[in-house]
Each structure stands twice: as structure tokens, then as C-alpha cells.
Amino acid sequence: MPSRRKLLQSAAGAVTAFPILAEPHQHGGTSAPVPAYKPKWATPAEMKQMAALADLIIPRTDTPGASDAKVHEFIDYTLST
């Protein structure tokens, strides 16, 4: 069985051998603006409540919170199907 050092050396060698894997993926052209979400099941007041409750569970810290991830929109979409 190869040692941990050999595995790390192999992984580092693979990344340097294929520089395309290390570069971030970019699409050509410009991206179109995303239209605002229109609630399908909940009222606008309920959407605000869902966003507030989701932020209580996953608050915004040094990383995005639940409302930043549009959890309330996903809940609305799921309940509408």
C-alpha cells in the first residue's frame, strides 16, 4: 500500500500535469440578469416570515445565511409542486 506522502505527491503531480483542472471554469459571453422570484404558494408576507425563520436556523456569519441561499424560495417552490 502506498504511503500518504506518495499519494500526496501523485495528486500534486496530477494537478500540475493538467493545468486546465486548476483554472476556474468560465463561460463565454455575458450572463443575463436573473429575474426576481415570484412566489408560487406563499404570500409575500409569508415569504418574509420563511426567510426570517430560515435565518434563525442558518444565520449569516462570515458565510452566507439561509436567506442568501434563497432557502425560502426553495421552500415555496417545493410546497407549490
PyMOL Python script that loads the backbone (N, CA, C, O; Angstrom):
from pymol import cmd

cmd.read_pdbstr("""\
ATOM      1  N   MET A   1       0.855  -1.180   0.000  1.00  0.00           N
ATOM      2  CA  MET A   1       0.000   0.000   0.000  1.00  0.00           C
ATOM      3  C   MET A   1       0.893   1.234   0.000  1.00  0.00           C
ATOM      4  O   MET A   1       1.826   1.318   0.800  1.00  0.00           O
ATOM      5  N   PRO A   2       0.618   2.215  -0.906  1.00  0.00           N
ATOM      6  CA  PRO A   2       1.466   3.409  -0.970  1.00  0.00           C
ATOM      7  C   PRO A   2       1.302   4.262   0.289  1.00  0.00           C
ATOM      8  O   PRO A   2       0.257   4.277   0.939  1.00  0.00           O
ATOM      9  N   SER A   3       2.378   4.962   0.594  1.00  0.00           N
ATOM     10  CA  SER A   3       2.339   5.827   1.768  1.00  0.00           C
ATOM     11  C   SER A   3       1.540   7.087   1.462  1.00  0.00           C
ATOM     12  O   SER A   3       1.285   7.416   0.304  1.00  0.00           O
ATOM     13  N   ARG A   4       1.152   7.783   2.522  1.00  0.00           N
ATOM     14  CA  ARG A   4       0.410   9.024   2.372  1.00  0.00           C
ATOM     15  C   ARG A   4       1.221  10.050   1.582  1.00  0.00           C
ATOM     16  O   ARG A   4       0.669  10.798   0.776  1.00  0.00           O
ATOM     17  N   ARG A   5       2.522  10.080   1.816  1.00  0.00           N
ATOM     18  CA  ARG A   5       3.393  11.014   1.107  1.00  0.00           C
ATOM     19  C   ARG A   5       3.365  10.766  -0.397  1.00  0.00           C
ATOM     20  O   ARG A   5       3.306  11.712  -1.182  1.00  0.00           O
ATOM     21  N   LYS A   6       3.409   9.488  -0.803  1.00  0.00           N
ATOM     22  CA  LYS A   6       3.374   9.140  -2.226  1.00  0.00           C
ATOM     23  C   LYS A   6       2.038   9.545  -2.846  1.00  0.00           C
ATOM     24  O   LYS A   6       1.997  10.046  -3.969  1.00  0.00           O
ATOM     25  N   LEU A   7       0.950   9.329  -2.114  1.00  0.00           N
ATOM     26  CA  LEU A   7      -0.366   9.717  -2.632  1.00  0.00           C
ATOM     27  C   LEU A   7      -0.455  11.224  -2.831  1.00  0.00           C
ATOM     28  O   LEU A   7      -0.985  11.688  -3.840  1.00  0.00           O
ATOM     29  N   LEU A   8       0.068  12.001  -1.860  1.00  0.00           N
ATOM     30  CA  LEU A   8       0.045  13.460  -1.993  1.00  0.00           C
ATOM     31  C   LEU A   8       0.923  13.919  -3.151  1.00  0.00           C
ATOM     32  O   LEU A   8       0.557  14.839  -3.882  1.00  0.00           O
ATOM     33  N   GLN A   9       2.075  13.287  -3.319  1.00  0.00           N
ATOM     34  CA  GLN A   9       2.949  13.642  -4.438  1.00  0.00           C
ATOM     35  C   GLN A   9       2.265  13.335  -5.770  1.00  0.00           C
ATOM     36  O   GLN A   9       2.371  14.114  -6.717  1.00  0.00           O
ATOM     37  N   SER A  10       1.574  12.218  -5.844  1.00  0.00           N
ATOM     38  CA  SER A  10       0.869  11.863  -7.077  1.00  0.00           C
ATOM     39  C   SER A  10      -0.253  12.846  -7.373  1.00  0.00           C
ATOM     40  O   SER A  10      -0.450  13.250  -8.519  1.00  0.00           O
ATOM     41  N   ALA A  11      -0.988  13.231  -6.329  1.00  0.00           N
ATOM     42  CA  ALA A  11      -2.084  14.187  -6.516  1.00  0.00           C
ATOM     43  C   ALA A  11      -1.545  15.544  -6.965  1.00  0.00           C
ATOM     44  O   ALA A  11      -2.114  16.172  -7.858  1.00  0.00           O
ATOM     45  N   ALA A  12      -0.460  15.995  -6.355  1.00  0.00           N
ATOM     46  CA  ALA A  12       0.145  17.266  -6.746  1.00  0.00           C
ATOM     47  C   ALA A  12       0.673  17.189  -8.171  1.00  0.00           C
ATOM     48  O   ALA A  12       0.563  18.153  -8.929  1.00  0.00           O
ATOM     49  N   GLY A  13       1.237  16.061  -8.532  1.00  0.00           N
ATOM     50  CA  GLY A  13       1.736  15.883  -9.892  1.00  0.00           C
ATOM     51  C   GLY A  13       0.618  15.898 -10.917  1.00  0.00           C
ATOM     52  O   GLY A  13       0.787  16.424 -12.017  1.00  0.00           O
ATOM     53  N   ALA A  14      -0.520  15.324 -10.563  1.00  0.00           N
ATOM     54  CA  ALA A  14      -1.655  15.310 -11.484  1.00  0.00           C
ATOM     55  C   ALA A  14      -2.181  16.720 -11.729  1.00  0.00           C
ATOM     56  O   ALA A  14      -2.539  17.064 -12.856  1.00  0.00           O
ATOM     57  N   VAL A  15      -2.227  17.528 -10.691  1.00  0.00           N
ATOM     58  CA  VAL A  15      -2.721  18.902 -10.842  1.00  0.00           C
ATOM     59  C   VAL A  15      -1.771  19.723 -11.701  1.00  0.00           C
ATOM     60  O   VAL A  15      -2.216  20.510 -12.536  1.00  0.00           O
ATOM     61  N   THR A  16      -0.465  19.550 -11.504  1.00  0.00           N
ATOM     62  CA  THR A  16       0.485  20.318 -12.299  1.00  0.00           C
ATOM     63  C   THR A  16       0.580  19.791 -13.722  1.00  0.00           C
ATOM     64  O   THR A  16       0.923  20.540 -14.637  1.00  0.00           O
ATOM     65  N   ALA A  17       0.280  18.509 -13.920  1.00  0.00           N
ATOM     66  CA  ALA A  17       0.328  17.943 -15.266  1.00  0.00           C
ATOM     67  C   ALA A  17      -0.858  18.405 -16.110  1.00  0.00           C
ATOM     68  O   ALA A  17      -0.759  18.494 -17.334  1.00  0.00           O
ATOM     69  N   PHE A  18      -1.966  18.696 -15.456  1.00  0.00           N
ATOM     70  CA  PHE A  18      -3.170  19.144 -16.147  1.00  0.00           C
ATOM     71  C   PHE A  18      -3.581  20.510 -15.615  1.00  0.00           C
ATOM     72  O   PHE A  18      -4.482  20.593 -14.781  1.00  0.00           O
ATOM     73  N   PRO A  19      -2.946  21.578 -16.075  1.00  0.00           N
ATOM     74  CA  PRO A  19      -3.239  22.915 -15.528  1.00  0.00           C
ATOM     75  C   PRO A  19      -4.675  23.360 -15.790  1.00  0.00           C
ATOM     76  O   PRO A  19      -5.182  24.236 -15.089  1.00  0.00           O
ATOM     77  N   ILE A  20      -5.331  22.780 -16.773  1.00  0.00           N
ATOM     78  CA  ILE A  20      -6.719  23.164 -17.048  1.00  0.00           C
ATOM     79  C   ILE A  20      -7.613  22.829 -15.870  1.00  0.00           C
ATOM     80  O   ILE A  20      -8.625  23.498 -15.660  1.00  0.00           O
ATOM     81  N   LEU A  21      -7.260  21.792 -15.082  1.00  0.00           N
ATOM     82  CA  LEU A  21      -8.062  21.419 -13.923  1.00  0.00           C
ATOM     83  C   LEU A  21      -7.951  22.428 -12.795  1.00  0.00           C
ATOM     84  O   LEU A  21      -8.876  22.563 -11.994  1.00  0.00           O
ATOM     85  N   ALA A  22      -6.847  23.131 -12.719  1.00  0.00           N
ATOM     86  CA  ALA A  22      -6.630  24.082 -11.640  1.00  0.00           C
ATOM     87  C   ALA A  22      -7.267  25.438 -11.920  1.00  0.00           C
ATOM     88  O   ALA A  22      -7.414  26.243 -11.000  1.00  0.00           O
ATOM     89  N   GLU A  23      -7.650  25.712 -13.166  1.00  0.00           N
ATOM     90  CA  GLU A  23      -8.225  27.004 -13.507  1.00  0.00           C
ATOM     91  C   GLU A  23      -9.724  27.006 -13.235  1.00  0.00           C
ATOM     92  O   GLU A  23     -10.385  25.983 -13.415  1.00  0.00           O
ATOM     93  N   PRO A  24     -10.278  28.163 -12.796  1.00  0.00           N
ATOM     94  CA  PRO A  24     -11.714  28.226 -12.588  1.00  0.00           C
ATOM     95  C   PRO A  24     -12.460  28.152 -13.918  1.00  0.00           C
ATOM     96  O   PRO A  24     -11.966  28.627 -14.941  1.00  0.00           O
ATOM     97  N   HIS A  25     -13.616  27.571 -13.898  1.00  0.00           N
ATOM     98  CA  HIS A  25     -14.421  27.418 -15.105  1.00  0.00           C
ATOM     99  C   HIS A  25     -15.097  28.743 -15.443  1.00  0.00           C
ATOM    100  O   HIS A  25     -15.676  29.385 -14.566  1.00  0.00           O
ATOM    101  N   GLN A  26     -15.029  29.152 -16.697  1.00  0.00           N
ATOM    102  CA  GLN A  26     -15.666  30.393 -17.117  1.00  0.00           C
ATOM    103  C   GLN A  26     -16.457  30.136 -18.383  1.00  0.00           C
ATOM    104  O   GLN A  26     -16.000  29.448 -19.296  1.00  0.00           O
ATOM    105  N   HIS A  27     -17.644  30.699 -18.420  1.00  0.00           N
ATOM    106  CA  HIS A  27     -18.466  30.621 -19.617  1.00  0.00           C
ATOM    107  C   HIS A  27     -18.179  31.833 -20.488  1.00  0.00           C
ATOM    108  O   HIS A  27     -17.855  32.907 -19.981  1.00  0.00           O
ATOM    109  N   GLY A  28     -18.296  31.665 -21.769  1.00  0.00           N
ATOM    110  CA  GLY A  28     -18.098  32.786 -22.669  1.00  0.00           C
ATOM    111  C   GLY A  28     -19.309  33.708 -22.670  1.00  0.00           C
ATOM    112  O   GLY A  28     -20.417  33.285 -22.344  1.00  0.00           O
ATOM    113  N   GLY A  29     -19.102  34.942 -23.030  1.00  0.00           N
ATOM    114  CA  GLY A  29     -20.210  35.886 -23.122  1.00  0.00           C
ATOM    115  C   GLY A  29     -20.579  36.468 -21.769  1.00  0.00           C
ATOM    116  O   GLY A  29     -19.918  36.234 -20.757  1.00  0.00           O
ATOM    117  N   THR A  30     -21.655  37.230 -21.791  1.00  0.00           N
ATOM    118  CA  THR A  30     -22.124  37.853 -20.558  1.00  0.00           C
ATOM    119  C   THR A  30     -23.320  37.087 -20.033  1.00  0.00           C
ATOM    120  O   THR A  30     -24.058  36.459 -20.793  1.00  0.00           O
ATOM    121  N   SER A  31     -23.499  37.147 -18.752  1.00  0.00           N
ATOM    122  CA  SER A  31     -24.639  36.443 -18.163  1.00  0.00           C
ATOM    123  C   SER A  31     -25.836  37.382 -18.092  1.00  0.00           C
ATOM    124  O   SER A  31     -25.690  38.575 -17.825  1.00  0.00           O
ATOM    125  N   ALA A  32     -27.003  36.838 -18.332  1.00  0.00           N
ATOM    126  CA  ALA A  32     -28.231  37.612 -18.277  1.00  0.00           C
ATOM    127  C   ALA A  32     -28.639  37.788 -16.822  1.00  0.00           C
ATOM    128  O   ALA A  32     -28.399  36.896 -16.009  1.00  0.00           O
ATOM    129  N   PRO A  33     -29.246  38.908 -16.476  1.00  0.00           N
ATOM    130  CA  PRO A  33     -29.694  39.100 -15.095  1.00  0.00           C
ATOM    131  C   PRO A  33     -30.793  38.095 -14.745  1.00  0.00           C
ATOM    132  O   PRO A  33     -31.649  37.771 -15.568  1.00  0.00           O
ATOM    133  N   VAL A  34     -30.744  37.620 -13.520  1.00  0.00           N
ATOM    134  CA  VAL A  34     -31.730  36.644 -13.051  1.00  0.00           C
ATOM    135  C   VAL A  34     -32.987  37.408 -12.626  1.00  0.00           C
ATOM    136  O   VAL A  34     -32.907  38.329 -11.813  1.00  0.00           O
ATOM    137  N   PRO A  35     -34.146  37.029 -13.173  1.00  0.00           N
ATOM    138  CA  PRO A  35     -35.368  37.744 -12.783  1.00  0.00           C
ATOM    139  C   PRO A  35     -35.719  37.471 -11.324  1.00  0.00           C
ATOM    140  O   PRO A  35     -35.348  36.438 -10.767  1.00  0.00           O
ATOM    141  N   ALA A  36     -36.432  38.402 -10.718  1.00  0.00           N
ATOM    142  CA  ALA A  36     -36.850  38.264  -9.323  1.00  0.00           C
ATOM    143  C   ALA A  36     -37.809  37.080  -9.187  1.00  0.00           C
ATOM    144  O   ALA A  36     -38.617  36.811 -10.076  1.00  0.00           O
ATOM    145  N   TYR A  37     -37.703  36.384  -8.064  1.00  0.00           N
ATOM    146  CA  TYR A  37     -38.544  35.209  -7.822  1.00  0.00           C
ATOM    147  C   TYR A  37     -39.964  35.665  -7.504  1.00  0.00           C
ATOM    148  O   TYR A  37     -40.168  36.592  -6.720  1.00  0.00           O
ATOM    149  N   LYS A  38     -40.936  35.009  -8.119  1.00  0.00           N
ATOM    150  CA  LYS A  38     -42.341  35.284  -7.839  1.00  0.00           C
ATOM    151  C   LYS A  38     -42.899  34.100  -7.055  1.00  0.00           C
ATOM    152  O   LYS A  38     -42.884  32.974  -7.554  1.00  0.00           O
ATOM    153  N   PRO A  39     -43.389  34.331  -5.840  1.00  0.00           N
ATOM    154  CA  PRO A  39     -43.905  33.222  -5.028  1.00  0.00           C
ATOM    155  C   PRO A  39     -45.010  32.457  -5.744  1.00  0.00           C
ATOM    156  O   PRO A  39     -45.867  33.045  -6.403  1.00  0.00           O
ATOM    157  N   LYS A  40     -44.975  31.148  -5.604  1.00  0.00           N
ATOM    158  CA  LYS A  40     -45.963  30.285  -6.248  1.00  0.00           C
ATOM    159  C   LYS A  40     -47.009  29.790  -5.256  1.00  0.00           C
ATOM    160  O   LYS A  40     -48.132  29.484  -5.656  1.00  0.00           O
ATOM    161  N   TRP A  41     -46.666  29.705  -3.969  1.00  0.00           N
ATOM    162  CA  TRP A  41     -47.569  29.139  -2.971  1.00  0.00           C
ATOM    163  C   TRP A  41     -47.830  30.120  -1.837  1.00  0.00           C
ATOM    164  O   TRP A  41     -48.975  30.277  -1.413  1.00  0.00           O
ATOM    165  N   ALA A  42     -46.801  30.777  -1.342  1.00  0.00           N
ATOM    166  CA  ALA A  42     -46.902  31.658  -0.176  1.00  0.00           C
ATOM    167  C   ALA A  42     -47.183  33.099  -0.600  1.00  0.00           C
ATOM    168  O   ALA A  42     -46.926  33.496  -1.736  1.00  0.00           O
ATOM    169  N   THR A  43     -47.714  33.862   0.343  1.00  0.00           N
ATOM    170  CA  THR A  43     -47.916  35.293   0.124  1.00  0.00           C
ATOM    171  C   THR A  43     -46.583  36.006   0.365  1.00  0.00           C
ATOM    172  O   THR A  43     -45.674  35.418   0.951  1.00  0.00           O
ATOM    173  N   PRO A  44     -46.450  37.255  -0.074  1.00  0.00           N
ATOM    174  CA  PRO A  44     -45.201  37.981   0.191  1.00  0.00           C
ATOM    175  C   PRO A  44     -44.873  38.080   1.693  1.00  0.00           C
ATOM    176  O   PRO A  44     -43.706  38.014   2.077  1.00  0.00           O
ATOM    177  N   ALA A  45     -45.896  38.238   2.533  1.00  0.00           N
ATOM    178  CA  ALA A  45     -45.653  38.299   3.984  1.00  0.00           C
ATOM    179  C   ALA A  45     -45.141  36.958   4.495  1.00  0.00           C
ATOM    180  O   ALA A  45     -44.249  36.918   5.342  1.00  0.00           O
ATOM    181  N   GLU A  46     -45.695  35.861   3.988  1.00  0.00           N
ATOM    182  CA  GLU A  46     -45.239  34.532   4.392  1.00  0.00           C
ATOM    183  C   GLU A  46     -43.815  34.274   3.905  1.00  0.00           C
ATOM    184  O   GLU A  46     -43.038  33.605   4.586  1.00  0.00           O
ATOM    185  N   MET A  47     -43.474  34.795   2.743  1.00  0.00           N
ATOM    186  CA  MET A  47     -42.101  34.648   2.234  1.00  0.00           C
ATOM    187  C   MET A  47     -41.114  35.333   3.170  1.00  0.00           C
ATOM    188  O   MET A  47     -40.042  34.792   3.443  1.00  0.00           O
ATOM    189  N   LYS A  48     -41.471  36.530   3.671  1.00  0.00           N
ATOM    190  CA  LYS A  48     -40.593  37.233   4.611  1.00  0.00           C
ATOM    191  C   LYS A  48     -40.451  36.446   5.907  1.00  0.00           C
ATOM    192  O   LYS A  48     -39.364  36.376   6.479  1.00  0.00           O
ATOM    193  N   GLN A  49     -41.560  35.849   6.373  1.00  0.00           N
ATOM    194  CA  GLN A  49     -41.506  35.049   7.589  1.00  0.00           C
ATOM    195  C   GLN A  49     -40.637  33.807   7.394  1.00  0.00           C
ATOM    196  O   GLN A  49     -39.845  33.456   8.269  1.00  0.00           O
ATOM    197  N   MET A  50     -40.786  33.142   6.241  1.00  0.00           N
ATOM    198  CA  MET A  50     -39.966  31.956   5.971  1.00  0.00           C
ATOM    199  C   MET A  50     -38.486  32.323   5.917  1.00  0.00           C
ATOM    200  O   MET A  50     -37.641  31.581   6.420  1.00  0.00           O
ATOM    201  N   ALA A  51     -38.169  33.469   5.308  1.00  0.00           N
ATOM    202  CA  ALA A  51     -36.772  33.903   5.230  1.00  0.00           C
ATOM    203  C   ALA A  51     -36.219  34.180   6.624  1.00  0.00           C
ATOM    204  O   ALA A  51     -35.082  33.819   6.928  1.00  0.00           O
ATOM    205  N   ALA A  52     -37.029  34.824   7.477  1.00  0.00           N
ATOM    206  CA  ALA A  52     -36.582  35.128   8.837  1.00  0.00           C
ATOM    207  C   ALA A  52     -36.381  33.850   9.645  1.00  0.00           C
ATOM    208  O   ALA A  52     -35.402  33.731  10.382  1.00  0.00           O
ATOM    209  N   LEU A  53     -37.299  32.895   9.512  1.00  0.00           N
ATOM    210  CA  LEU A  53     -37.163  31.629  10.238  1.00  0.00           C
ATOM    211  C   LEU A  53     -35.964  30.825   9.745  1.00  0.00           C
ATOM    212  O   LEU A  53     -35.243  30.222  10.541  1.00  0.00           O
ATOM    213  N   ALA A  54     -35.756  30.820   8.445  1.00  0.00           N
ATOM    214  CA  ALA A  54     -34.604  30.098   7.903  1.00  0.00           C
ATOM    215  C   ALA A  54     -33.298  30.721   8.393  1.00  0.00           C
ATOM    216  O   ALA A  54     -32.325  30.012   8.646  1.00  0.00           O
ATOM    217  N   ASP A  55     -33.281  32.059   8.526  1.00  0.00           N
ATOM    218  CA  ASP A  55     -32.079  32.733   9.028  1.00  0.00           C
ATOM    219  C   ASP A  55     -31.839  32.458  10.508  1.00  0.00           C
ATOM    220  O   ASP A  55     -30.705  32.553  10.978  1.00  0.00           O
ATOM    221  N   LEU A  56     -32.891  32.120  11.245  1.00  0.00           N
ATOM    222  CA  LEU A  56     -32.689  31.718  12.642  1.00  0.00           C
ATOM    223  C   LEU A  56     -31.983  30.373  12.722  1.00  0.00           C
ATOM    224  O   LEU A  56     -31.174  30.137  13.619  1.00  0.00           O
ATOM    225  N   ILE A  57     -32.299  29.493  11.771  1.00  0.00           N
ATOM    226  CA  ILE A  57     -31.687  28.167  11.763  1.00  0.00           C
ATOM    227  C   ILE A  57     -30.272  28.227  11.206  1.00  0.00           C
ATOM    228  O   ILE A  57     -29.349  27.653  11.783  1.00  0.00           O
ATOM    229  N   ILE A  58     -30.100  28.928  10.075  1.00  0.00           N
ATOM    230  CA  ILE A  58     -28.773  29.079   9.455  1.00  0.00           C
ATOM    231  C   ILE A  58     -28.493  30.579   9.313  1.00  0.00           C
ATOM    232  O   ILE A  58     -28.775  31.164   8.268  1.00  0.00           O
ATOM    233  N   PRO A  59     -27.939  31.201  10.360  1.00  0.00           N
ATOM    234  CA  PRO A  59     -27.722  32.654  10.324  1.00  0.00           C
ATOM    235  C   PRO A  59     -26.535  33.043   9.445  1.00  0.00           C
ATOM    236  O   PRO A  59     -25.665  32.230   9.136  1.00  0.00           O
ATOM    237  N   ARG A  60     -26.534  34.288   9.066  1.00  0.00           N
ATOM    238  CA  ARG A  60     -25.412  34.837   8.298  1.00  0.00           C
ATOM    239  C   ARG A  60     -24.283  35.137   9.280  1.00  0.00           C
ATOM    240  O   ARG A  60     -24.474  35.875  10.247  1.00  0.00           O
ATOM    241  N   THR A  61     -23.127  34.573   9.034  1.00  0.00           N
ATOM    242  CA  THR A  61     -21.925  34.859   9.822  1.00  0.00           C
ATOM    243  C   THR A  61     -20.877  35.359   8.842  1.00  0.00           C
ATOM    244  O   THR A  61     -21.143  36.285   8.075  1.00  0.00           O
ATOM    245  N   ASP A  62     -19.707  34.771   8.852  1.00  0.00           N
ATOM    246  CA  ASP A  62     -18.718  35.122   7.833  1.00  0.00           C
ATOM    247  C   ASP A  62     -19.017  34.400   6.525  1.00  0.00           C
ATOM    248  O   ASP A  62     -18.336  34.608   5.521  1.00  0.00           O
ATOM    249  N   THR A  63     -20.048  33.545   6.544  1.00  0.00           N
ATOM    250  CA  THR A  63     -20.539  32.867   5.345  1.00  0.00           C
ATOM    251  C   THR A  63     -21.991  33.265   5.120  1.00  0.00           C
ATOM    252  O   THR A  63     -22.645  33.726   6.056  1.00  0.00           O
ATOM    253  N   PRO A  64     -22.510  33.102   3.923  1.00  0.00           N
ATOM    254  CA  PRO A  64     -23.897  33.475   3.661  1.00  0.00           C
ATOM    255  C   PRO A  64     -24.875  32.662   4.510  1.00  0.00           C
ATOM    256  O   PRO A  64     -24.610  31.515   4.867  1.00  0.00           O
ATOM    257  N   GLY A  65     -26.007  33.287   4.821  1.00  0.00           N
ATOM    258  CA  GLY A  65     -27.042  32.627   5.593  1.00  0.00           C
ATOM    259  C   GLY A  65     -28.072  31.974   4.691  1.00  0.00           C
ATOM    260  O   GLY A  65     -27.907  31.922   3.472  1.00  0.00           O
ATOM    261  N   ALA A  66     -29.140  31.473   5.308  1.00  0.00           N
ATOM    262  CA  ALA A  66     -30.178  30.747   4.581  1.00  0.00           C
ATOM    263  C   ALA A  66     -30.902  31.642   3.575  1.00  0.00           C
ATOM    264  O   ALA A  66     -31.188  31.209   2.458  1.00  0.00           O
ATOM    265  N   SER A  67     -31.198  32.872   3.956  1.00  0.00           N
ATOM    266  CA  SER A  67     -31.902  33.741   3.010  1.00  0.00           C
ATOM    267  C   SER A  67     -30.996  34.130   1.844  1.00  0.00           C
ATOM    268  O   SER A  67     -31.480  34.364   0.736  1.00  0.00           O
ATOM    269  N   ASP A  68     -29.689  34.200   2.085  1.00  0.00           N
ATOM    270  CA  ASP A  68     -28.750  34.462   0.989  1.00  0.00           C
ATOM    271  C   ASP A  68     -28.743  33.306  -0.004  1.00  0.00           C
ATOM    272  O   ASP A  68     -28.546  33.503  -1.203  1.00  0.00           O
ATOM    273  N   ALA A  69     -28.960  32.100   0.510  1.00  0.00           N
ATOM    274  CA  ALA A  69     -29.002  30.908  -0.342  1.00  0.00           C
ATOM    275  C   ALA A  69     -30.391  30.687  -0.937  1.00  0.00           C
ATOM    276  O   ALA A  69     -30.622  29.696  -1.630  1.00  0.00           O
ATOM    277  N   LYS A  70     -31.305  31.602  -0.670  1.00  0.00           N
ATOM    278  CA  LYS A  70     -32.674  31.556  -1.211  1.00  0.00           C
ATOM    279  C   LYS A  70     -33.439  30.315  -0.736  1.00  0.00           C
ATOM    280  O   LYS A  70     -34.199  29.718  -1.498  1.00  0.00           O
ATOM    281  N   VAL A  71     -33.232  29.936   0.523  1.00  0.00           N
ATOM    282  CA  VAL A  71     -33.915  28.779   1.080  1.00  0.00           C
ATOM    283  C   VAL A  71     -35.420  28.989   1.085  1.00  0.00           C
ATOM    284  O   VAL A  71     -36.176  28.061   0.797  1.00  0.00           O
ATOM    285  N   HIS A  72     -35.864  30.201   1.412  1.00  0.00           N
ATOM    286  CA  HIS A  72     -37.302  30.484   1.449  1.00  0.00           C
ATOM    287  C   HIS A  72     -37.941  30.320   0.065  1.00  0.00           C
ATOM    288  O   HIS A  72     -39.090  29.891  -0.037  1.00  0.00           O
ATOM    289  N   GLU A  73     -37.208  30.656  -0.992  1.00  0.00           N
ATOM    290  CA  GLU A  73     -37.723  30.457  -2.343  1.00  0.00           C
ATOM    291  C   GLU A  73     -37.817  28.969  -2.676  1.00  0.00           C
ATOM    292  O   GLU A  73     -38.763  28.535  -3.334  1.00  0.00           O
ATOM    293  N   PHE A  74     -36.842  28.193  -2.222  1.00  0.00           N
ATOM    294  CA  PHE A  74     -36.875  26.751  -2.449  1.00  0.00           C
ATOM    295  C   PHE A  74     -38.051  26.114  -1.704  1.00  0.00           C
ATOM    296  O   PHE A  74     -38.724  25.231  -2.237  1.00  0.00           O
ATOM    297  N   ILE A  75     -38.293  26.562  -0.480  1.00  0.00           N
ATOM    298  CA  ILE A  75     -39.440  26.045   0.295  1.00  0.00           C
ATOM    299  C   ILE A  75     -40.735  26.352  -0.434  1.00  0.00           C
ATOM    300  O   ILE A  75     -41.596  25.482  -0.567  1.00  0.00           O
ATOM    301  N   ASP A  76     -40.881  27.581  -0.906  1.00  0.00           N
ATOM    302  CA  ASP A  76     -42.093  27.964  -1.643  1.00  0.00           C
ATOM    303  C   ASP A  76     -42.269  27.124  -2.891  1.00  0.00           C
ATOM    304  O   ASP A  76     -43.367  26.645  -3.175  1.00  0.00           O
ATOM    305  N   TYR A  77     -41.202  26.946  -3.627  1.00  0.00           N
ATOM    306  CA  TYR A  77     -41.254  26.143  -4.853  1.00  0.00           C
ATOM    307  C   TYR A  77     -41.646  24.696  -4.538  1.00  0.00           C
ATOM    308  O   TYR A  77     -42.470  24.099  -5.230  1.00  0.00           O
ATOM    309  N   THR A  78     -41.044  24.148  -3.486  1.00  0.00           N
ATOM    310  CA  THR A  78     -41.340  22.759  -3.114  1.00  0.00           C
ATOM    311  C   THR A  78     -42.788  22.588  -2.680  1.00  0.00           C
ATOM    312  O   THR A  78     -43.426  21.593  -3.022  1.00  0.00           O
ATOM    313  N   LEU A  79     -43.309  23.548  -1.931  1.00  0.00           N
ATOM    314  CA  LEU A  79     -44.703  23.454  -1.481  1.00  0.00           C
ATOM    315  C   LEU A  79     -45.696  23.645  -2.616  1.00  0.00           C
ATOM    316  O   LEU A  79     -46.844  23.212  -2.515  1.00  0.00           O
ATOM    317  N   SER A  80     -45.271  24.282  -3.685  1.00  0.00           N
ATOM    318  CA  SER A  80     -46.187  24.520  -4.805  1.00  0.00           C
ATOM    319  C   SER A  80     -46.324  23.311  -5.729  1.00  0.00           C
ATOM    320  O   SER A  80     -47.239  23.260  -6.551  1.00  0.00           O
ATOM    321  N   THR A  81     -45.426  22.344  -5.599  1.00  0.00           N
ATOM    322  CA  THR A  81     -45.491  21.184  -6.509  1.00  0.00           C
ATOM    323  C   THR A  81     -46.272  20.051  -5.919  1.00  0.00           C
ATOM    324  O   THR A  81     -46.420  19.006  -6.553  1.00  0.00           O
TER     325      THR A  81
END
""", "prot")
cmd.dss("prot")
cmd.show_as("cartoon", "prot")
cmd.util.cbc("prot")
cmd.orient("prot")
